């Protein structure tokens, strides 16, 4: 398990799936905002890749996020689109509703940075998020990510086009103690 200040990133457990399905992925608004694909419900027992880890998929490393103090499942995190040639990847995370707004997102981003830069030896990490996702923007910037651009009207979300913000962080810019 990867240990952050407040969170741990561990492998997905079978018992995580029902909680994630009910509290994260079957939420129409959150699901529509978090995924570039149209929302659809996930049935119990589904082998949906958001719930079940494909060990043969090397371009995506999914984690379950747990709160260190009690070990409670609080969300998901991943490095995806891993490019081993250019040594880059994208950062993603989603917290269960109860755990949002409590500083966990900033710690998740910091822990993913440690994994990407130290464990995987990557050169660049990137985040794309909706322009009104102030929590993710704040978490990224607290960890040293720099706004590199705006993708105008690039995301179709619940009946309207929204802007996305592109943020990047290079290994030589990363400071492990930057968060907070």
ChimeraX attribute file (.defattr): number of C-alpha atoms within 10 A of each C-alpha:
attribute: neighborCount
match mode: 1-to-1
recipient: residues
	/A:1	12
	/A:2	14
	/A:3	17
	/A:4	19
	/A:5	14
	/A:6	16
	/A:7	25
	/A:8	24
	/A:9	25
	/A:10	17
	/A:11	15
	/A:12	16
	/A:13	12
	/A:14	10
	/A:15	9
	/A:16	17
	/A:17	20
	/A:18	17
	/A:19	15
	/A:20	22
	/A:21	20
	/A:22	15
	/A:23	16
	/A:24	21
	/A:25	25
	/A:26	17
	/A:27	16
	/A:28	15
	/A:29	13
	/A:30	16
	/A:31	19
	/A:32	19
	/A:33	19
	/A:34	18
	/A:35	12
	/A:36	12
	/A:37	12
	/A:38	12
	/A:39	19
	/A:40	12
	/A:41	12
	/A:42	16
	/A:43	12
	/A:44	11
	/A:45	11
	/A:46	13
	/A:47	13
	/A:48	14
	/A:49	9
	/A:50	15
	/A:51	23
	/A:52	16
	/A:53	18
	/A:54	14
	/A:55	9
	/A:56	7
	/A:57	8
	/A:58	12
	/A:59	13
	/A:60	18
	/A:61	16
	/A:62	24
	/A:63	22
	/A:64	24
	/A:65	29
	/A:66	22
	/A:67	19
	/A:68	15
	/A:69	9
	/A:70	8
	/A:71	11
	/A:72	12
	/A:73	22
	/A:74	24
	/A:75	26
	/A:76	24
	/A:77	22
	/A:78	21
	/A:79	23
	/A:80	18
	/A:81	15
	/A:82	20
	/A:83	15
	/A:84	14
	/A:85	7
	/A:86	10
	/A:87	15
	/A:88	23
	/A:89	22
	/A:90	20
	/A:91	22
	/A:92	20
	/A:93	20
	/A:94	23
	/A:95	21
	/A:96	18
	/A:97	13
	/A:98	9
	/A:99	15
	/A:100	14
	/A:101	11
	/A:102	8
	/A:103	14
	/A:104	22
	/A:105	25
	/A:106	26
	/A:107	22
	/A:108	31
	/A:109	26
	/A:110	26
	/A:111	22
	/A:112	25
	/A:113	25
	/A:114	21
	/A:115	17
	/A:116	23
	/A:117	20
	/A:118	12
	/A:119	10
	/A:120	14
	/A:121	14
	/A:122	22
	/A:123	18
	/A:124	21
	/A:125	24
	/A:126	22
	/A:127	23
	/A:128	19
	/A:129	23
	/A:130	21
	/A:131	16
	/A:132	12
	/A:133	12
	/A:134	11
	/A:135	14
	/A:136	21
	/A:137	22
	/A:138	16
	/A:139	21
	/A:140	27
	/A:141	19
	/A:142	18
	/A:143	23
	/A:144	21
	/A:145	22
	/A:146	18
	/A:147	17
	/A:148	12
	/A:149	12
	/A:150	16
	/A:151	16
	/A:152	12
	/A:153	12
	/A:154	14
	/A:155	19
	/A:156	15
	/A:157	19
	/A:158	13
	/A:159	6
	/A:160	8
	/A:161	12
	/A:162	18
	/A:163	16
	/A:164	20
	/A:165	20
	/A:166	19
	/A:167	21
	/A:168	19
	/A:169	22
	/A:170	17
	/A:171	17
	/A:172	9
	/A:173	13
	/A:174	18
	/A:175	13
	/A:176	13
	/A:177	10
	/A:178	11
	/A:179	16
	/A:180	12
